[in-house]
Amino acid sequence: MKHCVECGNKLEMKFLEHEGMVPFCNNCNQYRFPIFNTAVSMVVLNDDKDKTLFIQQYNKPRYILVAGYVNKGESAEEAVVRELREEIGVEPIEITFQKSMYWEKSNTLVFNYYVTIKGDIKPNHEVDSYAWFDLEEALAEVAKGGLAEEFYNYYFKQNVKKNKNVL
């Protein structure tokens, strides 16, 4: 953050006890801590947990995870439920936090979950199409180079591959 979010003045680094060097606005006489967006994404599983759902959006031919921004006043878990309802028209039967990552391209901290759903998919206008994939097949189908791939690969290593090694 280079400029004050309130007045637009250029920020300077200033020492703050117990915090170290923090951006400071001399015009507002306020420290300005980093500001970023928050979002959720979901590895969506069927109720047998042997298939995952990917969606395509915005006329792009790539499979991604269901995701969306966290609204002011809602928790990440509430955003998961809302996004599932809005984008694919279903309720979760299980929600489990997986991991979080910062995505610099959109200045967003993304909280990833895996969710189990049951019922018919009823996509809204934001979803161009969707497809179910076997968990191993999904590794090849997920969009490459982004958080969808990172989160899905993490899910697979932690939950699928680990269980196969135990058998």
DABELNOR-V687098 format. One record per backbone hydrogen bond with DSSP energy under -1.0 kcal/mol. NH is the residue of the N-H (numbers start at 1). CO is the residue of the C=O. Records with the same first field share a line. If there is no record, write none. Layout:
# DABELNOR-V687098
NH=CO / CO
This chain:
# DABELNOR-V687098
4=9
8=4
11=2
12=24
14=22
16=20
19=16
20=16
22=14
24=12
25=30
29=25
30=25
32=23
37=107
39=109
40=68
41=111
42=66
43=113
45=115
46=51
49=46
52=133
53=44
54=131
55=64
56=129
60=57
62=60
64=55
68=40
70=38
74=71
79=75
80=76
81=77
82=78
83=79
84=80
85=81
86=82
87=83
88=84
90=84
93=116
94=116
96=114
98=112
99=112
101=110
103=108
108=103
109=37
110=101
111=39
112=99
113=41
114=96
115=43
116=94
117=45
122=88
124=87
127=124
128=56
129=56
131=54
133=52
135=50
138=134
139=136
140=137
142=138
143=63
150=146
151=147
152=148
153=149
154=150
155=151
156=152
157=153
158=154
159=155
160=156
161=156
164=160
165=161
167=163
